[in-house]
Amino acid sequence: MVHSGVVSLQGVTKSFGSLTAVDDIDLTIDGGSYCCLLGPSGCGKTTILRMIAGHETPTSGEIQISGVSVLGQTPVQRGTAMMFQSYALFPHLTVLDNVAFRLKMQGMAKRERRAKAHETLEKVQLNHLAERMPAQLSGGQQQRVALARAVITNPQVLLLDEPLSALDEFLRLQMRGELRRMQRELGITFIHVTHTQLEAIAVADLVVVMDDGHIVQASAPEDVYARPTSAYVARFMGGQNVLRGVVQSVVGPTVTLRSDQGQIFEVDSAQISAAAGDIVHLSIRRDHTELEKSDAVPTQPNHVVGKVIAIEYQGTYVKVTLDAPDNREFVSHVPDDKYLAQRVDVGDQVVVSWRAADVHILADDHRKSESGPDLELAS
Ligand code: ATP
C-alpha cells in the first residue's frame, strides 16, 4: 500500500516551445515529509510545483499522488493546496472569512465552516485576530492566515511557492520554524520551492537540488550540505571550497594530486579509486581548515597560500577569504576566539591547511565545463 501523500514523478518533462524547463526527472517524495526544491532562478522548480498542483500539464511522464495518477485531474481532485509568496488574501474579507473561503465554495454551512476556520486559526495561533481585516495584520500574520487558508480543506499535499520571500530576515527565520512545526503537526506532505540554501536545509527532510531542468542531488539536508555529490552542488550549497587536481600517484593509503598551479593535495585512497592522470574534484569544508599568518610556504601537502582579500565577522566565527591561485576564492571559517587570539588583516599572506581525512571527493560534475549560468551562491 502506498502511504497517503506520497508524490511520485516518473520521467517528467515539460517543454515550452523549444525550451525544456524540466527534463525527464524522476523523484519520489515520502508521504508526510517536508521536501524543498532548491536551485537558481529558472532551473524549473516552480514548473515542477505547478505540474504537481495541476496548473501545468507535463509534456511527457507520469505524476502520482498516493499511488494514483493525477494527470487529467483538477487541483481539487488531486488533494493538493497551494500557498503563494504573495499571500493573495481577499482584502474585503475578515481573517475568519478568508480562512473559511474554500469551505464556502464547497457549500459547507456557515456555522460549520466558521467553527472549522476558528479551529484552523487556533493551529496558527491567530484565533484572537479572527475578526480583523488583512490590512490590519503584519506580514507574518498575513502569512499565517494564508497557511490556515491553504490547509483548511485537509489537503494531502501542500505546495508552497517561495512562501517566505516577502518577509524580512527576522520574520523569515521565525516563519520557517512555524512552517516546519505546522508540517509536523498536520502530518501532510509539504513541497516548498526556494532558492535560499539555508532555508532549505533548515526545514526539509529531503532537499532536491536542481540545475537547468535536472535534479543534481536529492538527499537529506546534512548530506546535501556536508556530502555534496558534485562540484556544482558543493559550490551552490556554500560552506565548501572546491579544488581540482590530476592524480600523480597512488601509493599505499595515499593518492597524491597536483593542481594546475602545482599545489599538492593528498587524499585517503579508501575514498577514491583513481589512476595516475585522472582528474579529481574535491571539497573541503570551510570550517575544517586551519588558518595561519605566515610568509613561509610549507613543504607538506594539503594547503593553499594566498593573500587575505576579505574578513567578515559572523558572530561565532570569522569568514576569511583569500585569493588563492587557482580558485575563484578560498574561504576559511575561523572560530571567533581563535581569530581574536591571532588576528589577520586584509593583505596579509596566510596558509590554510586541512587534514587528508577531511577531504570529500566529488563525483564527476554533470556540467562539462565550469562555466554556465551564474550561481546564486550561499555566502
Ligand atoms: P524562479 O526561482 O526564478 O521562480 P524557477 O526555478 O521556479 O525560477 P521556472 O519558473 O520553473 O523556474 O521556469 C523554468 C524555465 O521555464 C524558465 O526558463 C522560464 O522562463 C520557463 N517558463 C516557465 N513558465 C513558462 C511559460 N508559461 N511559458 C514559457 N516559458 C516558461
Residues whose N, C-alpha, C, O or C-beta is under 5 A from the ligand:
A	BS01	ATP	F16 A21 P40 S41 G42 C43 G44 K45 T46 T47 H195
